Structure formats: C-alpha cells, structure tokens
Amino acid sequence: RKEVEQDPGPFNVPEGATVAFNCTYSNSASQSFFWYRQDCRKEPKLLMSVYSSGNEDGRFTAQLNRASQYISLLIRDSKLSDSATYLCVVFTGGGNKLTFGTGTQLKVEL
Amino acid sequence: EAQVTQNPRYLITVTGKKLTVTCSQNMNHEYMSWYRQDPGLGLRQIYYSMNVEVTDKGDVPEGYKVSRKEKRNFPLILESPSPNQTSLYFCASSLSPQGMDTQYFGPGTRLTVL
C-alpha cells in the first residue's frame, strides 16, 4: 500500500462547479498535512495546510479525518485558473519524512 | 524577491559524464532538500540538509551526492549519471523543519541521460 494515495483523475468539471478530492495516508503517526498545487510540471506551491479542526481559505476548504486517515480538499465555484494538479503531502515526524502523493489532476472547463 | 534558483533548467547528457545541478536560496533558510519527480511516482526526496555541513539521505539517495558548505547553496552531484536518473528535479528550502513550514521549490531541472 502506498504511504499517500490519491485518485489521479483527471476531474473534468464545468466552471462554477464544486469539486472534492480525497487523499488517504497509511501511517497513523503522521503529524502534519498539506495541499500543494502544481501547474503543468512547474514547481509545487503550498495551497494550504490542513488542521485537525478543518480550515478554509476563500473557496478552498481542507479537512482532516484522523480516524479514517484521510484528508480532503473542497473547491467551490471552480475557476478556469484552478486547473492544475493538487498534491497531498503528509509529514511523519518519527522518520522526519515528508511524503508526496502522486497528485490529482483538475481540469475546469467553460 | 525571495526565491529558490536552480541551474541548469534543462540538461541532456550521456551516461557516466559527471554533472552538478546548483541550487541557491536567498531567504536565509536552514532546511534544504532535493526531490525527483517521475510520472506515477510523485515527488521523492533524494537528500535533505538541516544546516551547513549537516545532510541526510532521503528515500532515493543512490547515485547522488550533495554538499552544504554554505547556507544558501545546496548542489546536487551525479558522479556517473545513468538513464534511470532521467527525471525532473526540484530543490526546495524552508525556514523550519520540513513538516512545520512551507516548502519553497525552485523552478525545476529537467535532466535527460542518454
């Protein structure tokens, strides 16, 4: 089983739609969680950290479910500019290890 | 402008010819890492450094070397490149340990080894 798993997609959605991605992780000792965005083989950039209580940043909402070991990202009112690959990232302190998922591709269409 | 720079951005080389990819950051970050990204495998850490002269292996260190003689620079060295090292390479830096802070990535180096 992969340490961090994501559905690769692509998710093709119309502009204005709401879309959600999930990411599962295998190590229950994982401590920190992030969503990064990567445009077409460019460098990844932090989208948001994921907190235990859930957090929101504009149209983006991230949630963590420790019991089921998954994190989610919800994008409301999708824009064309949201088209990108979204990387789930998990940090495990014991091994000082930052593990990246393979990413979920989102395509927002007119 | 705060940034991480990498050079070269693109490189085609032949098997066995030593090469160095440079990485430099101007944010006074203590933590720096190298990753490679391959289709279907995601980003995998090659090496990371917690400070000057302090480096440690990541998940895929075989065939690579690094050095951290100055805080701002973290070059990646391939002593004898092989075709399986053809990949997209990213350098990253952060102010705090990697699980606690934003990773700032360089623009990437696309390496092809023939």
Interface residues (C-beta under 8 A of the other chain):
Chain A: V4 Q31 S32 Y36 R41 K42 E43 P44 K45 L46 L87 F91 T92 G93 N96 K97 L98 F100 G101 T102 G103
Chain B: S33 Y35 G40 L41 G42 L43 R44 Q45 D56 D59 L88 F90 P97 Q98 G99 M100 T102 Q103 F105 G106 P107 G108
